[in-house]
C-alpha cells in the first residue's frame, strides 16, 4: 500500500497479492518479532524479551570486566559492581531489566509509527465512507499490510470501518474510536508497571546495603572498644574495618539512588514519546475516518 494508494477492487487485490509483498509487515517492523522473541502488545515489550536483553547486557558488562578485574582502574569498577556485600549485583540486574524494557519500548513506538505514514483512502476530497466504500478500504488494508491488527492505528481503523454498516450517526464512530483510544491508553500505561516497580526497588536495595554496612561498622567498632589496653596499631586496623562497613552503607545507597534517577529520567522521555504517539493515532483516526464518514444509513430491520 503506497502512500497514495486508493482502495483496491477484489480483482486488483488478487493481482497485487500475487505480484508483490505487503508494503508494511509487522514481522519486519517490530524489533521483538525480528529477533524471534516473544512479542508484546503495541508499544509494550514482552517481559520475557526485555529480561533476555537485560541478561545479555549483564553478560557483556560482567563478562567483559571479569578478565580485567585485576588491572588498575578495572579493579575499582569490578568492586563497585560486585563488592559491598554483593548488594550492587541485584541493583544492576533490576537496572538492566528496566533499561532494556524502555529501549525496546522506544523501538516499538517507532515501529508502530510506520502505520501512520500509510494512506489507504483516496486523496479525492469528495470521497466518503459508506458501507460499500468501507469494505473496499478494509480489503486494501488487509491486502497491503501483514498482520494489520498488530498495529494500534490500523486495528482501530479496521474496527471502525467494520462497524460503519451498523451505526446510524457519525458521532457513533467518533464515540467508538474515543472508547478504543481510552482502552489503548490503559494498555500502554500498563507497560510501565514493572519499570515503576524497579525504580522503587533499586533504592530500597541501596538502603538495605546501608543497614548491612552500618550494622557491620557498629559491630566492628564495638569490638575495638571492648578490648582495653589495645596497641595503637591494632586500634587503627580496627577502625579501618569500621570504615569499610561505612563504605558499604554509603556506596550502595549512592549507587541505588543514581541508578533509580537515571532510569526514571529515561522513563520520562520514553513515556512522553508514547503519549505523543497516542495523540497522533487519535488525530489520524479523526482526520482519516471520522471526517470522511458522510452517509451512513440506519440498520435495516
C-alpha positions in Angstrom: 0.0 0.0 0.0 1.9 3.1 -1.2 1.3 6.4 0.3 -1.1 7.5 -2.5 -2.8 4.1 -2.9 -6.6 4.0 -3.5 -8.9 1.2 -2.3 -8.5 -1.8 -4.5 -11.2 -3.9 -6.1 -11.3 -7.7 -5.5 -9.6 -8.4 -8.8 -6.8 -5.9 -8.3 -6.3 -7.2 -4.8 -5.7 -10.7 -6.1 -3.3 -9.4 -8.7 -1.3 -7.4 -6.2 -1.2 -10.1 -3.6 0.3 -12.5 -6.1 2.8 -9.9 -7.5 4.1 -8.0 -4.5 4.9 -8.4 -0.9 3.0 -6.3 1.7 4.0 -2.7 1.9 4.1 -2.9 5.7 4.7 -6.2 7.6 4.7 -6.5 11.4 7.4 -9.1 11.3 9.8 -6.7 9.6 8.8 -3.6 11.6 8.6 -4.9 15.2 12.0 -5.3 16.9 11.0 -8.3 19.0 9.5 -10.2 16.1 12.6 -9.6 14.0 14.7 -11.2 16.7 12.3 -14.1 17.1 11.4 -13.1 20.7 8.1 -13.1 22.5 6.2 -10.0 21.3 4.3 -7.6 23.5 1.2 -5.7 22.5 1.5 -2.5 20.5 4.3 -0.3 22.2 4.6 -2.6 25.2 7.6 -5.0 25.1 7.3 -8.6 26.4 8.7 -9.1 29.9 10.4 -12.2 28.7 12.1 -10.4 25.8 13.3 -7.5 28.0 14.6 -10.0 30.6 16.6 -11.8 27.9 18.0 -8.5 26.7 18.9 -7.5 30.3 20.7 -10.8 30.9 22.7 -10.2 27.7 23.6 -6.7 28.8 24.8 -8.0 32.2 26.8 -10.8 30.5 28.6 -8.3 28.3 29.4 -6.0 31.2 30.4 -8.5 33.8 31.9 -10.9 31.3 34.0 -8.1 29.8 35.2 -6.9 33.2 35.9 -10.3 34.8 39.2 -10.9 32.9 40.4 -7.4 33.6 39.4 -7.1 37.3 43.0 -7.2 38.5 44.2 -4.3 36.3 44.3 -0.8 37.7 41.1 1.1 37.1 39.1 -2.0 36.2 39.5 -3.3 39.7 37.6 -0.3 41.0 34.8 -0.8 38.6 34.6 -4.5 39.4 34.4 -3.7 43.2 31.6 -1.2 42.6 29.7 -3.8 40.6 30.3 -6.9 42.8 31.6 -5.8 46.2 29.9 -4.2 49.2 28.3 -7.4 50.4 27.1 -8.2 46.8 24.3 -5.5 47.0 25.2 -3.9 43.6 24.5 -7.2 41.8 20.7 -7.3 42.2 20.6 -3.5 41.7 22.5 -3.9 38.4 20.1 -6.7 37.4 17.0 -4.6 38.0 18.5 -1.5 36.4 19.4 -3.5 33.3 15.9 -5.0 33.1 14.3 -1.6 33.4 16.6 -0.1 30.8 16.0 -2.9 28.3 12.3 -2.5 28.7 12.4 1.2 27.9 14.8 0.8 25.0 12.6 -1.9 23.4 9.5 0.3 24.0 11.2 3.2 22.2 11.9 0.9 19.2 8.4 -0.4 19.2 7.0 3.1 19.2 9.0 3.8 16.0 7.7 0.6 14.5 4.1 1.5 15.3 4.5 4.9 13.8 5.2 3.4 10.4 1.5 2.6 10.1 0.7 6.3 10.4 2.5 7.1 7.2 0.2 4.9 5.1 -2.6 6.4 3.1 -5.3 4.0 2.4 -8.1 6.4 1.4 -8.4 8.2 -1.9 -7.0 11.7 -1.9 -10.2 13.0 -3.6 -11.9 15.3 -1.1 -15.3 14.1 -2.4 -14.7 10.5 -1.3 -16.9 9.5 1.6 -17.0 6.4 3.7 -20.2 4.3 3.5 -20.9 0.6 3.9 -19.8 -0.1 0.3 -16.6 2.0 0.3 -15.6 0.9 3.8 -15.5 -2.7 2.6 -13.1 -1.7 -0.2 -10.9 0.2 2.2 -10.8 -2.8 4.6 -9.7 -5.1 1.7 -7.0 -2.6 0.7 -5.6 -2.5 4.3 -5.7 -6.3 4.9 -4.1 -7.0 1.5 -1.3 -4.4 1.7 -0.4 -4.8 5.4 0.7 -8.1 7.0 -1.0 -8.5 10.4 -2.6 -5.1 10.5 -4.3 -5.8 13.8 -0.8 -5.7 15.5 -0.6 -2.0 14.6 -2.6 0.1 17.0 -3.6 2.7 14.4 -4.7 0.1 11.8 -6.5 -2.0 14.4 -8.5 1.0 15.5 -9.3 2.0 11.9 -10.4 -1.5 10.9 -12.7 -1.9 13.8 -14.3 1.5 13.0 -14.7 0.6 9.3 -16.3 -2.8 10.1 -18.8 -1.0 12.2 -19.9 1.6 9.6 -22.8 -0.6 8.5 -24.1 -1.0 12.0 -24.3 2.6 13.2 -26.6 5.4 12.3 -24.6 8.5 13.2 -21.2 9.9 12.6 -21.0 10.5 16.3 -21.2 6.8 16.9 -18.0 6.2 15.0 -16.3 9.0 17.0 -17.5 7.6 20.3 -16.3 4.2 19.3 -12.8 5.5 18.4 -12.7 7.5 21.6 -13.6 4.5 23.7 -10.9 2.4 21.9 -8.4 5.2 22.5 -9.0 5.1 26.2 -8.6 1.4 26.3 -5.3 1.6 24.4 -4.0 4.3 26.8 -4.7 1.9 29.7 -2.8 -0.8 27.9 0.2 1.5 27.2 0.2 2.7 30.8 0.3 -0.9 32.0 3.6 -1.3 30.1 5.3 0.9 32.7 4.2 -1.0 35.8 7.4 -3.1 36.0 9.6 -0.1 35.4 7.9 1.8 38.2 8.4 -1.2 40.5 12.1 -1.4 39.6 12.6 2.4 40.2 11.1 1.8 43.7 13.0 -1.4 44.4 16.5 -0.2 43.4 17.0 2.5 46.0 15.4 0.1 48.6 18.2 -2.3 47.9 20.6 0.5 48.4 19.1 1.3 51.8 19.4 -2.4 52.7 23.0 -2.1 51.9 23.1 0.9 54.3 21.7 -1.2 57.1 24.1 -4.1 56.4 27.1 -1.7 56.3 26.1 0.2 59.4 25.5 -3.0 61.3 28.9 -4.3 60.3 30.6 -1.0 61.2 28.9 -0.8 64.6 29.8 -4.4 65.4 33.5 -3.8 64.5 33.6 -0.6 66.4 32.2 -2.3 69.5 34.9 -5.0 69.1 37.6 -2.3 69.1 36.3 -0.6 72.2 35.7 -3.8 74.1 39.4 -4.6 74.4 41.2 -2.2 76.8 44.9 -1.6 76.5 44.9 -2.5 72.8 48.0 -1.2 71.0 47.6 1.9 68.7 48.3 -0.2 65.6 45.6 -2.6 66.4 43.1 0.2 67.1 44.0 1.8 63.8 43.4 -1.5 62.0 40.1 -2.0 63.7 38.9 1.5 62.8 39.9 0.7 59.2 37.5 -2.2 59.3 34.8 0.1 60.7 35.3 2.5 57.7 34.9 -0.5 55.4 31.5 -1.1 56.8 30.6 2.6 56.3 31.7 2.3 52.7 29.1 -0.4 52.1 26.5 1.8 53.8 27.1 4.9 51.7 28.2 3.4 48.4 25.2 1.1 48.0 22.8 3.9 48.8 24.5 6.2 46.3 24.5 3.6 43.6 20.8 2.8 44.1 19.8 6.5 44.1 21.8 7.3 40.9 20.5 4.2 39.1 16.9 5.0 40.0 17.3 8.6 39.0 18.7 7.7 35.5 16.0 5.1 34.9 13.3 7.5 36.0 14.6 10.2 33.6 14.7 7.6 30.7 11.2 6.6 31.6 10.0 10.2 31.4 11.4 10.7 27.9 10.0 7.4 26.6 6.6 8.0 28.2 6.5 11.4 26.6 7.2 9.7 23.2 4.4 7.2 24.0 1.9 9.9 24.8 2.8 11.8 21.6 2.2 8.7 19.6 -1.2 8.1 21.2 -2.2 11.7 20.3 -1.0 11.1 16.7 -3.1 8.0 16.4 -6.2 9.7 17.8 -5.7 12.7 15.5 -5.2 10.4 12.5 -8.3 8.4 13.2 -10.3 11.6 13.4 -8.9 13.0 10.1 -8.9 9.8 8.1 -12.1 8.1 9.3 -14.5 10.3 11.3 -14.0 13.3 8.9 -14.7 11.1 5.9 -17.9 9.4 7.1 -20.8 11.2 5.5 -23.7 8.9 4.5 -24.5 6.1 7.0 -27.9 4.6 6.7 -29.7 3.2 9.7 -29.6 -0.5 10.1 -32.3 -2.4 8.2 -34.9 -4.2 10.2 
